[in-house]
Amino acid sequence: MQWYLNGLKNYVGFQGRARRTEYWMFILFSVIVSFVISLIDSLVGLSPILTYIYSLAVLLPSLAVLARRLHDTGRSGWWILIALIPLVGSIILIVFTCQDSQPGDNKYGKNPKL
């Protein structure tokens, strides 16, 4: 849960690096929260308005943690735009986020601790 809260606190922090653990734990908790909110929406009988509000609220933190994750692999945050290519772009982005960190420091900052 701390990874998720740290991602939300650092919602506009596009500088620096994020380890795989930080990125994937943020994604995991975000998916869980989204599932719970959509379940509440359906149980109460609302249109998915709460789900849309939550998705909009975590859009910027998600992009920031993704950019930091790409920095950790030695790539620019602009690689996020590759997701605009249908299907192939998303697969490439997932492969990038699954790769190990660059050892030592790189041009985006020091190697973060675990």
PyRosetta script that sets phi, psi and omega in degrees:
from pyrosetta import init, pose_from_sequence

init()
pose = pose_from_sequence("MQWYLNGLKNYVGFQGRARRTEYWMFILFSVIVSFVISLIDSLVGLSPILTYIYSLAVLLPSLAVLARRLHDTGRSGWWILIALIPLVGSIILIVFTCQDSQPGDNKYGKNPKL")
pose.set_psi(1, -30.3)
pose.set_omega(1, -179.1)
pose.set_phi(2, -64.3)
pose.set_psi(2, -33.7)
pose.set_omega(2, 179.2)
pose.set_phi(3, -64.1)
pose.set_psi(3, -40.3)
pose.set_omega(3, -179.8)
pose.set_phi(4, -65.9)
pose.set_psi(4, -46.4)
pose.set_omega(4, 179.9)
pose.set_phi(5, -66.1)
pose.set_psi(5, -37.7)
pose.set_omega(5, 176.8)
pose.set_phi(6, -64.2)
pose.set_psi(6, -38.3)
pose.set_omega(6, 177.2)
pose.set_phi(7, -64.3)
pose.set_psi(7, -38.7)
pose.set_omega(7, 178.5)
pose.set_phi(8, -70.6)
pose.set_psi(8, -37.6)
pose.set_omega(8, 179.2)
pose.set_phi(9, -66.9)
pose.set_psi(9, -35.2)
pose.set_omega(9, -178.3)
pose.set_phi(10, -99.2)
pose.set_psi(10, 46.1)
pose.set_omega(10, -169.9)
pose.set_phi(11, -69.0)
pose.set_psi(11, -19.8)
pose.set_omega(11, 176.7)
pose.set_phi(12, -118.1)
pose.set_psi(12, 17.0)
pose.set_omega(12, -179.3)
pose.set_phi(13, -86.7)
pose.set_psi(13, 86.7)
pose.set_omega(13, 179.6)
pose.set_phi(14, -87.9)
pose.set_psi(14, -4.2)
pose.set_omega(14, 178.4)
pose.set_phi(15, -94.1)
pose.set_psi(15, 156.0)
pose.set_omega(15, 176.9)
pose.set_phi(16, 95.8)
pose.set_psi(16, -165.5)
pose.set_omega(16, -174.7)
pose.set_phi(17, -131.6)
pose.set_psi(17, 151.8)
pose.set_omega(17, 177.3)
pose.set_phi(18, -131.3)
pose.set_psi(18, 127.6)
pose.set_omega(18, 178.5)
pose.set_phi(19, -68.3)
pose.set_psi(19, 166.3)
pose.set_omega(19, 177.6)
pose.set_phi(20, -58.3)
pose.set_psi(20, -41.7)
pose.set_omega(20, -178.9)
pose.set_phi(21, -59.2)
pose.set_psi(21, -46.3)
pose.set_omega(21, -179.4)
pose.set_phi(22, -60.8)
pose.set_psi(22, -45.8)
pose.set_omega(22, -177.9)
pose.set_phi(23, -65.5)
pose.set_psi(23, -51.6)
pose.set_omega(23, -174.3)
pose.set_phi(24, -71.5)
pose.set_psi(24, -30.9)
pose.set_omega(24, 175.1)
pose.set_phi(25, -69.5)
pose.set_psi(25, -37.6)
pose.set_omega(25, 175.7)
pose.set_phi(26, -61.9)
pose.set_psi(26, -44.9)
pose.set_omega(26, 179.4)
pose.set_phi(27, -63.8)
pose.set_psi(27, -43.6)
pose.set_omega(27, -179.6)
pose.set_phi(28, -59.3)
pose.set_psi(28, -50.5)
pose.set_omega(28, -179.5)
pose.set_phi(29, -67.1)
pose.set_psi(29, -33.8)
pose.set_omega(29, 177.9)
pose.set_phi(30, -65.9)
pose.set_psi(30, -40.0)
pose.set_omega(30, 177.3)
pose.set_phi(31, -67.1)
pose.set_psi(31, -41.3)
pose.set_omega(31, 178.9)
pose.set_phi(32, -62.8)
pose.set_psi(32, -46.6)
pose.set_omega(32, 179.8)
pose.set_phi(33, -63.4)
pose.set_psi(33, -41.0)
pose.set_omega(33, 178.7)
pose.set_phi(34, -63.5)
pose.set_psi(34, -40.7)
pose.set_omega(34, 178.0)
pose.set_phi(35, -63.6)
pose.set_psi(35, -44.2)
pose.set_omega(35, 179.8)
pose.set_phi(36, -64.0)
pose.set_psi(36, -42.4)
pose.set_omega(36, 179.3)
pose.set_phi(37, -65.1)
pose.set_psi(37, -40.6)
pose.set_omega(37, 178.8)
pose.set_phi(38, -68.8)
pose.set_psi(38, -32.1)
pose.set_omega(38, 175.0)
pose.set_phi(39, -65.2)
pose.set_psi(39, -43.2)
pose.set_omega(39, 177.3)
pose.set_phi(40, -63.0)
pose.set_psi(40, -42.0)
pose.set_omega(40, 177.2)
pose.set_phi(41, -56.7)
pose.set_psi(41, -45.2)
pose.set_omega(41, -177.5)
pose.set_phi(42, -73.0)
pose.set_psi(42, -34.9)
pose.set_omega(42, 179.6)
pose.set_phi(43, -69.6)
pose.set_psi(43, -37.8)
pose.set_omega(43, -179.3)
pose.set_phi(44, -79.3)
pose.set_psi(44, -21.5)
pose.set_omega(44, 179.9)
pose.set_phi(45, 88.8)
pose.set_psi(45, 16.4)
pose.set_omega(45, 177.9)
pose.set_phi(46, -80.2)
pose.set_psi(46, 157.5)
pose.set_omega(46, 167.2)
pose.set_phi(47, -67.9)
pose.set_psi(47, 165.5)
pose.set_omega(47, -174.8)
pose.set_phi(48, -71.0)
pose.set_psi(48, 40.8)
pose.set_omega(48, -177.4)
pose.set_phi(49, -66.3)
pose.set_psi(49, -39.7)
pose.set_omega(49, 178.6)
pose.set_phi(50, -65.3)
pose.set_psi(50, -38.0)
pose.set_omega(50, 178.2)
pose.set_phi(51, -64.4)
pose.set_psi(51, -41.4)
pose.set_omega(51, 178.2)
pose.set_phi(52, -64.6)
pose.set_psi(52, -41.5)
pose.set_omega(52, 179.5)
pose.set_phi(53, -64.0)
pose.set_psi(53, -43.5)
pose.set_omega(53, 179.0)
pose.set_phi(54, -63.9)
pose.set_psi(54, -44.6)
pose.set_omega(54, -179.7)
pose.set_phi(55, -60.0)
pose.set_psi(55, -41.0)
pose.set_omega(55, 177.6)
pose.set_phi(56, -67.1)
pose.set_psi(56, -36.5)
pose.set_omega(56, -178.6)
pose.set_phi(57, -68.2)
pose.set_psi(57, -33.9)
pose.set_omega(57, -177.6)
pose.set_phi(58, -99.3)
pose.set_psi(58, 5.8)
pose.set_omega(58, 179.7)
pose.set_phi(59, -61.8)
pose.set_psi(59, -52.7)
pose.set_omega(59, -178.9)
pose.set_phi(60, -64.7)
pose.set_psi(60, -44.9)
pose.set_omega(60, 176.0)
pose.set_phi(61, -61.8)
pose.set_psi(61, -34.8)
pose.set_omega(61, 178.6)
pose.set_phi(62, -66.4)
pose.set_psi(62, -42.0)
pose.set_omega(62, 177.3)
pose.set_phi(63, -65.7)
pose.set_psi(63, -37.6)
pose.set_omega(63, -179.7)
pose.set_phi(64, -66.3)
pose.set_psi(64, -45.3)
pose.set_omega(64, -179.0)
pose.set_phi(65, -69.8)
pose.set_psi(65, -31.2)
pose.set_omega(65, 175.6)
pose.set_phi(66, -67.8)
pose.set_psi(66, -42.2)
pose.set_omega(66, 177.4)
pose.set_phi(67, -63.1)
pose.set_psi(67, -42.1)
pose.set_omega(67, 177.9)
pose.set_phi(68, -65.1)
pose.set_psi(68, -35.5)
pose.set_omega(68, 177.8)
pose.set_phi(69, -65.7)
pose.set_psi(69, -42.2)
pose.set_omega(69, 177.2)
pose.set_phi(70, -64.3)
pose.set_psi(70, -37.4)
pose.set_omega(70, 176.2)
pose.set_phi(71, -61.0)
pose.set_psi(71, -37.1)
pose.set_omega(71, -178.6)
pose.set_phi(72, -65.9)
pose.set_psi(72, -27.9)
pose.set_omega(72, 177.6)
pose.set_phi(73, -90.9)
pose.set_psi(73, 2.9)
pose.set_omega(73, 176.9)
pose.set_phi(74, 90.7)
pose.set_psi(74, 12.9)
pose.set_omega(74, -179.3)
pose.set_phi(75, -109.4)
pose.set_psi(75, 156.2)
pose.set_omega(75, 177.0)
pose.set_phi(76, -73.0)
pose.set_psi(76, 153.4)
pose.set_omega(76, 176.8)
pose.set_phi(77, -66.1)
pose.set_psi(77, -16.8)
pose.set_omega(77, 178.5)
pose.set_phi(78, -66.8)
pose.set_psi(78, -14.6)
pose.set_omega(78, 176.3)
pose.set_phi(79, -63.6)
pose.set_psi(79, -14.1)
pose.set_omega(79, 176.1)
pose.set_phi(80, -58.0)
pose.set_psi(80, -33.0)
pose.set_omega(80, -177.6)
pose.set_phi(81, -65.9)
pose.set_psi(81, -15.0)
pose.set_omega(81, 177.7)
pose.set_phi(82, -65.3)
pose.set_psi(82, -20.4)
pose.set_omega(82, 177.7)
pose.set_phi(83, -66.3)
pose.set_psi(83, -14.6)
pose.set_omega(83, 177.9)
pose.set_phi(84, -72.2)
pose.set_psi(84, -17.9)
pose.set_omega(84, 174.1)
pose.set_phi(85, -77.5)
pose.set_psi(85, 121.1)
pose.set_omega(85, -175.3)
pose.set_phi(86, -57.0)
pose.set_psi(86, 135.1)
pose.set_omega(86, 176.2)
pose.set_phi(87, 61.2)
pose.set_psi(87, -60.4)
pose.set_omega(87, -175.7)
pose.set_phi(88, -63.5)
pose.set_psi(88, -41.4)
pose.set_omega(88, -178.9)
pose.set_phi(89, -61.9)
pose.set_psi(89, -42.0)
pose.set_omega(89, 178.9)
pose.set_phi(90, -66.4)
pose.set_psi(90, -38.7)
pose.set_omega(90, 178.5)
pose.set_phi(91, -64.2)
pose.set_psi(91, -43.9)
pose.set_omega(91, 178.3)
pose.set_phi(92, -61.6)
pose.set_psi(92, -41.9)
pose.set_omega(92, 179.6)
pose.set_phi(93, -64.3)
pose.set_psi(93, -39.9)
pose.set_omega(93, 177.3)
pose.set_phi(94, -64.5)
pose.set_psi(94, -40.7)
pose.set_omega(94, 177.4)
pose.set_phi(95, -62.0)
pose.set_psi(95, -42.9)
pose.set_omega(95, 179.0)
pose.set_phi(96, -60.9)
pose.set_psi(96, -42.4)
pose.set_omega(96, -177.5)
pose.set_phi(97, -72.8)
pose.set_psi(97, -19.8)
pose.set_omega(97, 178.8)
pose.set_phi(98, -86.6)
pose.set_psi(98, -14.3)
pose.set_omega(98, -178.7)
pose.set_phi(99, -70.8)
pose.set_psi(99, 155.5)
pose.set_omega(99, 179.4)
pose.set_phi(100, -72.0)
pose.set_psi(100, 160.0)
pose.set_omega(100, 179.7)
pose.set_phi(101, -69.1)
pose.set_psi(101, 156.6)
pose.set_omega(101, 170.2)
pose.set_phi(102, -71.7)
pose.set_psi(102, 131.0)
pose.set_omega(102, 179.2)
pose.set_phi(103, -68.6)
pose.set_psi(103, 144.5)
pose.set_omega(103, 179.0)
pose.set_phi(104, 73.4)
pose.set_psi(104, -164.9)
pose.set_omega(104, -178.9)
pose.set_phi(105, -82.7)
pose.set_psi(105, 152.4)
pose.set_omega(105, 171.2)
pose.set_phi(106, -133.4)
pose.set_psi(106, -173.0)
pose.set_omega(106, -174.6)
pose.set_phi(107, -69.6)
pose.set_psi(107, -8.0)
pose.set_omega(107, 179.7)
pose.set_phi(108, -98.0)
pose.set_psi(108, -5.5)
pose.set_omega(108, 176.4)
pose.set_phi(109, 140.5)
pose.set_psi(109, -174.8)
pose.set_omega(109, 179.4)
pose.set_phi(110, -73.9)
pose.set_psi(110, 155.5)
pose.set_omega(110, 176.5)
pose.set_phi(111, -68.9)
pose.set_psi(111, 119.1)
pose.set_omega(111, -177.1)
pose.set_phi(112, -68.6)
pose.set_psi(112, 151.6)
pose.set_omega(112, 177.1)
pose.set_phi(113, -75.9)
pose.set_psi(113, 160.3)
pose.set_omega(113, 179.7)
pose.set_phi(114, -69.4)
pose.dump_pdb("model.pdb")
